[in-house]
Amino acid sequence: MSYRSALLTLAAVLATTLPAQAQLYDLKIRKSAQGDVLVIEKTSTEENKTILQDNDGKDLKDLSPPKKTHHYLFTETVVEKAAGADKATKLARKYTKAESSEGGKGGSLPYEGKTVLIEKKGDKYQFRVEGGAELTGKDAEALDKEFNGKDKGGPDFEKMILPGKKVAVGDSWKIDTAPLLKEMEKSGELVPDATRFTMTAKLTKAYQKDGRQFGVIHLEWVMGMKGVGGGGKIIPVDPAANKLVITADMDVCIDGSASIGTMTASMALDMRFPIPDQQLRAIATIRGSSVDKASLPQR
């Protein structure tokens, strides 16, 4: 065998025995832009159990609020949004479904079957049924929480979770928790323990669908706490019995061509803390789950 033939034979053997180089993906999650139209469905449940105990661990009172459920289905049109802005200043939502209940009581909201115009005026959003009156009070509660609530000025979630480099299926990366720590310290509701706060992400799957590149990003958020806020005070929590765990799977378009996909998330919060100025303590557990879907309208 000639020297050249030997090299060709060796190359052929290596090509069939060495593992193929993993494909790398530059993850891009597109933000909505003016003129975008999406069909969005949101479902969520939240169950909060709070028990008041004496210091001997005897249950005294159940303070648990009713279980909450929500279901929304709407077509959203971005009417006005400045280039490069995080949020739109004007949207229109045509609601097919708008349901909310607490403890099994409730039902359809007043704007189910109608189009709601959402517009920022000053530093707050206002809501009005198309051709009708402004939505206020209880009627606007869910929209007001979404657009004007405490989380409205939080960090850019989509940008925060991206790895900042190309990754292959199976690769994982740590997420910088500093922006969330800063936001949580500002709100004062939960006082995080920075030494017990980790956020990680992993690309678990990549596939093609309708000519677009999709991927599944698995997220895990684990946080210990120093205390909870209440009445302008910080109430310390039992360091051995408090933890917040959030897991989520984002099955979304990752080539930046469309803001579509599904996010499934679950939350578990466990706390034990004393009641100030009383020989009592509270045991609190919160369990929640949500599914958010965004798709392009059928033509």
N, C-alpha and C positions, 0 to 999 in steps of 0.2 A: 504494500500500500504506500502511495506517495505521501509526502509531508502534507500537501494540500488536501488530499482525500482524508487523511487522519484528522486534520483540523475541522473539516466539514462534518465528519462523523461525530466528533466530540461535541460540536455545536448543536447538532441534532439531538444528541442524547441529553445535553443540558437543558435544551428547550422543552423537552418532555418530562424532565424530572424536577427541575427547579420550580417553586411556586411562582405564579404570575404576580406582577407588582400590583398592589391594591390600587383601585381607582380612587382618586382624591376629588373631593367636592368642595367648592367655594360656596358656603352657605349664605344665601341672600333671602331675606324675608321682606317682601314688598309692603310698603305702607300705602294706604289708600291715597288717591289723588282726586282732584276735582273732576267730576264727571263719572267717577266709578259707580257701578251698580252691583250690589251683592245681595244674595238671598242668605239671611242669617237666622239660625235657630239656636236658642239658648235654653238649657234646662238645668235646674239646680235644686239641691235639697240641703237643709241645714238643721241639725238636731243638737240642741244645747241642754246638757243635764247639769244642774247645780244643786248640791246638797249642803245644807248647813249642819255642822256637827259641833259637839262640845269637844274639849281638849282630850277627852277619853275615847273619842272616835264614835260616839253615839249619835245616830242621825236624829236631828231635831225638826228639820223642815225641808221640804222639797221646793226649791225656787225655780225649777226648770220652766222655761217659756215653751210655748207650743212649737211643734215642728213646722218649718217653713218650706214651701215648695214654690217654684216659679217655672213657667214655660212661655217662651216668646218665639214667634216666627214672624219675620218681617222682611220686606225688600227695602234695602237702604240705598239711597242716592246721595252722593256727596255733592252738594249744590255749590258750596264755596269753601275753598281751602287754599291758602297761600302756598306757593312752592317752597318746599323745605320745612313747612310747619309740622308740628307733631299732631295737632288736632284740627279738625274742620271747624269753621265758624258757622256753617249752616248745613243742615242735613234734612232729608225728608224720609220718613219711615212709613211704609204702608203695612200695617199690622194685619196679618191673617189670624194670629193667635196672640193673646196677651192675658195670661192667667196667673194669679198669685193667691196663695192660701196659707193660713196659719192654723195649725191644729185641725185641719180638714175643713175649716170654714173660709169662705172667700169664693173666688171664681173669676169670671171675666172682668177685666178692667174696662173703664169707660171708652177707651180708644181702640178696643178690639174691632176689627173690620173697618178701621178708619186710617187716614193718613195723618201722621203727626209731623208738624214742622218744628224743627229744633234749631234755635238760633242764639248765638252768643251776643248778649247786649251788656256792654261794660265788662265786668269780670265774672258774670254769671250767665248761664244758659237759661232761656225761657222756652216754654213748650205750648204749642197751640194746635188744636185740631184744625185741619184744613177746612176753611169755610165756616169755622166755629169759634168758640171762645177759648181763652187761654186756660191751660191746665194748671191748677194750683192745689196746694194742700195734699190731702190723701190721694187724690186722683193722679198727682204728679210725683208721688213719693219715690217710686222705682226709678223714674227718669232723673229726678233730682239727685238721687244717690249716685247714679251712674255718671252724670255729667258735672255735678257741683259738689260731690262728696269729698271726703278727706283724701281719697286716693287720686283725685283728678290731676294733681301736680306731681305725681310720683315719677320715678325714673323710667326711662324708655325701656320697657321690658324686652321687646324684640331685639333691640340693639345690645342690651346687657347680656343676653344668653349666648350670643354668637361667639365662636372661638377665636376670631381674629386671624385665622390661618386656615388653609385647606385641610380637610380631615377625611379619613376613610371610614367605611362602615366598621364599627367596633371601637373606634377611637373615642376617648372621653376627655373632658377638660373641666377645670375648676372655673367657677364664675365668681367674679369680684363682688363681694358682699357689701363693700363700702357704701355704694349709693343707697341700698336698702337700709343699712344701719342708720345712715343720716336721716332718711325719711321717717323711720320708726322713732328715732329719738325726738324728732320734731313733733310727731303726733302725740307721743306720751302715753298711748294706750297700752302698748307692750314695751317693756324695757329689756332689750335683748342682751344676752351675754356674748360679747364678741368672740370669746375664746371657745364658745360652743355653737358656732354658727358656720355652717358649710352649705354651699350650693354647687352641685355638679351636674354636668350634662353629658350625654352620650348619643352618638349617631348609631342607631340600632338597625336601620334599614334604608335602602335607597332603591327607587324604582321609577319607571316612566309611566305616565298616564296622560292620555289625550295630548301627546306631544310636549308635555311639560315634565320637568324633573321634580319628583317628590322625595321626601325623606321623613323618617320618624326619629324625632329627638326626644329621648327620655330625660326628664328632669327630676332631681331630688333635692329637697330643701329641708335641712334639719337644724333646728334652733333651740337652744336653751335660753331661759329667761332669768333676769334678776328680780323683776317685779312687774306689777301691772299698775296702770294709772287710774285714778279715780278721785274726783273732787279736788283736783289740783295737787294731789299727793301721790307719792309712789308707795305702793304697798308691796313689801318684799314677799317673794314666794319661796316655798320650800325648795332648796336647791337640788334635793334628791328626787323630787316628784313634779317636774315640769318639763314639758317638751312640746315643740310644734314640729310636725312632720307633714310636708306637702310633696306629693308625687304627681307627675303629669307626663302625658305622652302627646307630643305635637306631631300629628301626621299631616304635613303641610307642604305646599309648593316651596322648594328651596332654591329655585333658579332666579327668583326675583321678578318673574313674569306676571304673577297674579297673587292677590291676597286671599287665597283659598286654602281650605283644609279643615281638619278637626282637632280640637284640643280636649282631652279627657283628663280631669284632675280630681284628686281626693285630698282631704285635709283631716288631720287628727291633732287636736290640741288638748293637753292634759295639764292641769294646774291644781296646786293645793296652797292656800294662803290664809294667814290669820285675818280676822276682822278687827280693825283698829279699836282700841279702848274697850274690847269685850273679850271674854274668855271663850271665844268661838273661832271656828275656822270654816272655810268653804272648800269643797271639792268640786272642781268644774271639769267637764269634758265636753268638747265640741267636735262633732263629726259632720263633714260636709262633702259633697261631690257635685261635679258640674260637667256638662258636655256642651261645647261651643262649636258650631259648624258654620262654615262660610263657603258658598259656592256661587258660580256664575249663573245668571238667569238662563233658563232654557229658551232657545230661539226656535 
